[in-house]
Amino acid sequence: MKRYELFINGKFIPNGDRKMIQVINPATEEVVSEVPQATEEDVQAAVDAAYEAQKSWARIPAIQRAGYLKELAQLVSENLELFAQTTAEENGKLIGQARDEAGWLPEYINYYAGMARHIKGEIITSDRPNENIFLYKRPIGVVAGIMPWNFPLFLIGRKMAPALIAGDTVILKPSSDTPNGAYEFAKLVARSSLPAGVINVITGSGSVVGNALAVNPKVAMVSMTGSTDSGRKIMKAAADHIAKVSLELGGKAPVIVMDDCKLDETVQHVFNSRFIYNGQVCNCAERIYVQEGIAPAFIAKMTEKIKNATYGDPIKNPDATIGPQINKKQQEHIDDLVQSAIKDGATLVCGGKKASLNGKGFFYEPTLLVDCRHEMRVMQEEIFGPVMPISTFKTLDEAIEKANDCIYGLTSSIYTQNTDVMMRAMNEIHFGETYVNREHFEAFQGFHAGVRQSGNGGDDGEHGLDEFMETQVCYVAYDTKAQGK
Ligand code: NAD
């Protein structure tokens, strides 16, 4: 069994008598590693290291910082299979999908390395004669990157790469369910020429370690991806010293399927958007509204697909449709929502049960529920699992109203061939992202950000880089009569 150590100021810290957290393989329930529960002193040491390192890191030209990022990307690229296996094991992601995620990490780091020459300010016209106003984009300082379990590798990139290119230093705090990938990354950081303290990795519970980061006055920004409940707590904790928070939180993505959609493609896209990564993606298709005319055909085709969907061990059975859910709590949460929907009048078409392999693992059967009503819990609360609830509607107005009537506002989608309907949907669906005639999945160069209780701030692209910087405006008066000698 692997045992990892905190990575602070360029060094691994012996575990000593720190409490250890066991990391469980969700497919087999075996303990795969132990990681330390950082103490408040450890958090302070990591913050101090990042704070000191940031002073000189910010002075290095961005193009040189990009060189360090490229070195890290190269090291990750040389170890992709290690990262993929680590993620399949601790997260339960099918190995093929874990390999995809591992591949995104160096690509994402390189994407932000490429931003080195794109950090720009502005020169603004002054109200006064003989004055220039310069607006600079400056690094924000120390960033706490608090991560969820569902993309433990990719999120390393999201929390670290834009911060580093901007001139910030980071403390990464992965989820206690999936810390191993971040520690494998720390080993590569230790091997690289990156100055000590620029990237630190610590582990422990959100309520202790995450909270200690958020309340620390030397932490200028908390970039957190996770649930809305935790985001709310972080916002309150960071309020004490008015730290910037960028929160990527939960979602309840509506899918609107119009009568005139291309049926087969739509069924495939919606199926993929629901079941990929075991249904554990923040932008997963979480509630499906199908127009009445096409509903019987859509449901018949979707039923066939979901009945043929399988669950299996993510490494031994890579052709399964899904692997396990992350933990028992999540498996029970999914079942609770399914049973409450059935009790409230939804029709179970297939699935609907917790499952296991040889009595082990937190699996859930691929599930289809129809006759769902908009107000049911399964249509309002984030499922985060392989369960597709379907409801029908008559008019576009009704579908848009239902889509918007939700505390979450991360992603949404519509399937139609009518451009007027597309345009109305894009203008009237109030979500951070809207996909038209395609599955839910964002691009590095976009801007992944939720509205309402799905978060504030955002990630990716140039706007994502902006989140990791602050603005300084300098007013410079000059003498027009000045003469050089
Ligand atoms: P979580 O909120 O339980 O944990 C996320 C992280 O926050 C963990 O590292 C945790 O330790 C930490 N944390 C928890 N309480 C904290 C506190 N009081 N102070 C500081 N840190 C704290 O979320 P999860 O279960 O790991 O992840 C699943 C959730 O993440 C889902 O709701 C999903 O929609 C969301 N998510 C959102 C996006 C997005 O881009 N919007 C992407 C992936 C996942």
Residues whose N, C-alpha, C, O or C-beta is under 5 A from the ligand:
A	BS01	NAD	I146 M147 P148 W149 N150 K173 P174 S175 G204 S205 G206 S207 G210 N211 T225 G226 S227 T228 S230 K233 I234 E248 L249 G250 G251 C282 S454
